[in-house]
């Protein structure tokens, strides 16, 4: 078994979005309950979550945006930038702890205390733009992690792989002109899938051309439609890029039982994705990988999908 870290803090539950909201604290409660009942949680190495230093948030987001978000929470506003982005007074601190949890997981991997890590954090992050909240996201956790790896650990090449069913528009836009961060997303497009970005011809801008790769999946498609792009498009691109570290935006909302999308990925399909990314990490980064929770809203299937994913990170799948 690989030494696998696990980030969680009750602070994430304090981000209250309301009974009507799909991105609720019940997601994490279901995950923790499932991992506890399966016995997997006790096999993981707990990693403390602490608030991210503002300098690392500023490495990704405009200071004016950060201040606007903090003020909206302090004033008790019900939402931020759009009514889908429900907030409460504790949301700013929860977002700091989410980004900080990812940073702490990165430190543990780089220091050799763990081999891999899963971050059960919220609010999620991959829709958050430099200066705008979108899609339940406020601070872009994986983007903060990538900049932290570069500036604190002096890594030259970081890859972000995003398998949430919704395109990570914020992550792509943050790094679209940057040849030192490779961003890959496999997601539903077109149809009703949010946010409508991530077309196959979007490959970056300026010096970043060729360092963004999108694999749109049509509504109604399933496992086999994920296999080809992951093996035939992603693997060759990463071999060329030669990443030193991999960050995952781990979304579990492409599952056939999740009503937030029209893609019909099965539990076995998610197993294939997790196995594929671990094979890539083992071959290219000496297994250095930190996975960060994004979407996944069916509380019945989400705990199992997360458990299976963590087993892949730990080298336990099939054991």
C-alpha positions in Angstrom: 0.0 0.0 0.0 1.2 3.5 -0.8 1.3 6.0 2.0 -1.8 8.0 1.1 -2.8 11.2 2.8 -6.3 12.5 3.5 -7.3 16.1 4.0 -10.5 16.9 5.8 -11.7 19.4 8.3 -15.0 20.2 9.9 -14.4 23.8 8.8 -15.6 22.7 5.4 -19.1 21.9 6.8 -19.5 25.5 8.0 -19.9 26.7 4.4 -23.7 26.5 4.5 -25.4 26.7 1.1 -29.0 25.9 2.0 -31.2 22.9 1.8 -31.9 23.5 -1.9 -28.3 23.6 -3.0 -26.6 20.5 -4.6 -23.2 21.5 -3.3 -23.9 21.0 0.4 -22.1 19.8 3.5 -23.9 16.5 3.1 -21.5 15.6 0.3 -18.6 15.5 2.8 -20.6 13.9 5.5 -21.5 11.1 3.1 -17.9 10.6 2.0 -16.6 10.5 5.6 -19.4 8.0 6.6 -18.6 5.8 3.7 -14.8 5.8 4.3 -15.3 5.1 8.0 -17.8 2.2 7.5 -15.5 0.6 4.8 -12.5 0.7 7.1 -10.5 2.7 4.6 -10.3 5.9 6.5 -8.2 4.4 9.3 -5.6 3.3 6.7 -5.1 6.8 5.4 -2.7 9.4 6.9 -4.6 12.4 8.2 -3.3 15.7 6.9 -4.3 18.8 8.8 -6.0 21.6 7.0 -5.0 25.2 7.8 -6.0 28.4 6.1 -3.9 29.3 3.0 -1.7 32.3 3.4 -3.2 35.1 1.3 -0.1 35.4 -0.8 -0.9 32.0 -2.4 -4.5 33.1 -3.1 -3.1 36.3 -4.7 -0.9 34.1 -6.9 -4.1 33.1 -8.7 -6.8 35.7 -7.9 -6.9 39.5 -8.0 -6.6 41.1 -4.6 -9.8 43.2 -5.3 -11.7 40.0 -5.9 -10.4 38.4 -2.7 -11.5 41.5 -0.7 -14.9 41.5 -2.4 -15.5 37.9 -1.4 -14.4 38.4 2.2 -16.6 41.5 2.5 -19.6 39.7 1.1 -19.2 36.9 3.7 -18.6 39.3 6.5 -21.8 41.2 5.6 -23.8 38.0 5.6 -24.8 38.2 1.9 -26.7 35.1 0.6 -24.7 34.7 -2.6 -21.7 36.1 -4.4 -21.4 37.2 -8.1 -24.4 34.9 -9.0 -27.3 33.4 -7.1 -25.9 29.9 -7.7 -22.9 30.8 -5.6 -24.6 30.5 -2.1 -22.4 31.8 0.7 -22.7 32.5 4.5 -20.4 34.2 7.0 -18.2 31.2 7.3 -17.7 30.7 3.5 -14.5 32.8 3.2 -12.7 30.9 5.9 -13.9 27.6 4.5 -12.5 28.5 1.1 -9.1 29.5 2.7 -9.0 26.1 4.5 -9.8 24.3 1.2 -6.9 25.9 -0.6 -4.7 25.5 2.5 -5.6 21.8 2.7 -4.4 21.3 -0.8 -1.2 23.2 -0.1 -0.5 21.0 3.0 -1.1 17.9 1.0 1.4 19.0 -1.6 4.0 19.7 1.2 3.5 16.2 2.6 4.0 14.6 -0.8 7.0 16.7 -1.6 8.6 16.0 1.8 8.0 12.3 1.3 5.7 11.8 4.3 3.0 10.5 1.9 3.1 9.2 -1.6 -0.3 10.4 -2.8 -3.1 12.4 -1.2 -6.9 13.0 -1.6 -8.3 16.3 -0.4 -12.0 16.1 0.7 -12.5 19.8 0.6 -15.2 22.3 -0.1 -16.1 24.7 -1.6 -14.8 23.3 -4.8 -12.6 25.4 -7.1 -12.2 24.7 -10.8 -14.8 27.1 -12.1 -13.4 30.1 -10.1 -11.9 32.7 -12.4 -9.2 35.2 -11.6 -11.8 37.8 -10.6 -15.1 36.1 -10.6 -16.9 33.3 -8.6 -18.7 30.7 -10.8 -20.3 27.3 -10.4 -20.2 27.0 -6.6 -16.4 27.9 -6.7 -14.7 30.9 -5.0 -10.9 30.1 -4.8 -9.4 27.8 -7.5 -7.9 25.2 -5.3 -5.9 23.3 -7.9 -4.6 26.5 -9.5 -3.4 27.7 -6.1 -1.7 24.3 -5.7 0.0 24.6 -9.1 1.4 28.0 -8.4 2.5 26.9 -4.9 4.4 23.9 -6.4 6.2 26.3 -8.8 7.0 29.1 -6.4 7.6 27.2 -3.1 9.0 24.0 -4.5 10.6 25.4 -7.7 9.0 22.8 -10.0 9.1 23.8 -13.7 6.3 21.7 -15.1 3.0 20.9 -13.4 0.0 19.0 -15.0 -3.6 19.5 -14.0 -6.0 16.7 -15.1 -9.7 17.5 -14.7 -12.3 14.7 -15.0 -15.2 16.6 -13.5 -18.1 16.4 -16.0 -18.1 20.2 -16.2 -15.2 22.0 -17.9 -12.9 23.8 -15.5 -13.2 27.2 -17.2 -11.4 29.0 -14.4 -8.4 26.7 -14.3 -8.0 26.8 -18.1 -8.2 30.6 -18.3 -5.7 31.1 -15.4 -3.1 29.0 -17.2 -4.0 29.3 -20.9 -1.0 31.5 -21.7 1.4 29.6 -19.5 3.6 26.9 -21.0 4.7 25.7 -17.5 1.3 24.3 -16.6 -0.4 21.7 -18.7 -4.2 21.6 -18.3 -6.3 18.7 -19.5 -10.1 18.4 -19.2 -12.4 15.6 -20.2 -16.0 16.9 -19.8 -19.5 17.0 -21.3 -20.0 19.4 -24.2 -22.3 20.7 -25.7 -25.9 20.4 -24.5 -26.9 21.8 -21.1 -23.5 21.1 -19.5 -22.2 24.0 -17.5 -20.3 26.3 -18.3 -20.3 25.8 -22.1 -16.5 26.2 -22.5 -13.8 23.7 -23.2 -14.0 23.1 -27.0 -11.6 20.7 -28.6 -10.0 23.6 -30.6 -9.2 25.5 -27.4 -5.5 24.8 -27.0 -4.2 27.9 -25.1 -3.1 31.3 -26.2 0.3 33.0 -26.9 3.1 31.0 -25.4 0.6 28.6 -23.9 -0.6 27.2 -27.2 -0.4 23.5 -27.0 -0.4 23.3 -23.2 -4.2 23.1 -23.0 -6.0 20.0 -24.2 -9.8 19.5 -24.1 -11.7 16.2 -24.7 -15.4 17.1 -25.1 -17.8 14.2 -24.5 -21.2 14.3 -26.1 -24.3 13.8 -23.9 -25.4 10.2 -23.6 -21.9 8.8 -24.0 -20.4 6.3 -21.6 -17.2 4.5 -20.7 -15.7 3.6 -24.1 -16.0 7.3 -25.1 -13.7 8.2 -22.2 -11.1 5.5 -23.0 -9.9 6.7 -26.4 -9.1 10.3 -25.5 -7.4 9.3 -22.3 -5.1 6.8 -23.9 -4.7 8.3 -27.4 -4.7 12.0 -26.7 -3.7 12.6 -23.1 -0.9 10.1 -22.7 1.1 11.3 -25.7 0.7 15.0 -24.7 1.9 14.3 -21.2 4.9 12.3 -22.5 5.9 15.4 -24.5 5.3 17.8 -21.5 7.1 15.6 -18.9 5.2 16.8 -15.8 7.0 16.7 -12.4 3.8 16.7 -10.4 0.1 15.9 -11.2 -2.9 17.6 -9.6 -6.3 16.2 -10.2 -9.6 18.0 -10.3 -11.6 15.0 -9.2 -15.3 15.4 -10.1 -17.7 12.5 -9.8 -20.7 14.0 -11.4 -20.3 12.3 -14.8 -21.8 9.1 -13.3 -24.9 7.8 -14.8 -26.8 8.2 -11.5 -25.8 11.8 -11.1 -28.4 14.2 -12.4 -26.0 17.1 -12.8 -25.0 15.9 -16.3 -26.1 14.0 -19.3 -23.0 11.7 -19.5 -23.5 8.1 -18.5 -20.1 7.1 -17.0 -20.4 3.9 -14.9 -18.6 3.0 -11.7 -16.2 0.8 -13.8 -15.6 3.8 -16.1 -14.5 5.8 -13.1 -12.2 3.0 -12.1 -10.6 3.2 -15.5 -10.0 6.9 -15.2 -8.4 6.5 -11.7 -6.3 3.6 -12.9 -5.2 5.5 -16.0 -4.1 8.6 -14.1 -2.2 6.6 -11.5 -0.4 4.7 -14.3 0.5 8.1 -15.8 1.7 9.4 -12.4 3.8 6.3 -11.7 5.4 6.5 -15.1 6.0 10.3 -15.3 6.2 11.8 -11.8 7.4 9.0 -9.6 3.8 8.7 -8.4 3.5 12.3 -7.1 -0.1 13.1 -7.3 -2.6 15.1 -5.2 -6.3 14.7 -6.0 -8.8 17.4 -5.1 -12.6 17.0 -4.8 -14.7 19.0 -7.2 -18.2 17.9 -8.2 -20.3 14.8 -7.4 -23.8 15.3 -6.1 -25.5 11.9 -5.8 -25.1 11.1 -2.1 -25.8 7.4 -2.7 -23.0 6.8 -5.2 -20.5 9.5 -4.3 -19.0 7.7 -1.3 -18.3 4.6 -3.3 -16.7 6.5 -6.2 -14.5 8.4 -3.8 -13.6 5.2 -1.9 -12.6 3.5 -5.2 -10.6 6.5 -6.3 -8.7 6.6 -3.1 -7.9 2.9 -3.3 -6.3 3.6 -6.7 -4.2 6.4 -5.1 -3.2 4.0 -2.4 -2.5 1.0 -4.7 -5.3 -1.0 -3.0 -7.8 -1.3 -5.8 -8.6 -5.0 -6.3 -7.1 -6.0 -3.0 
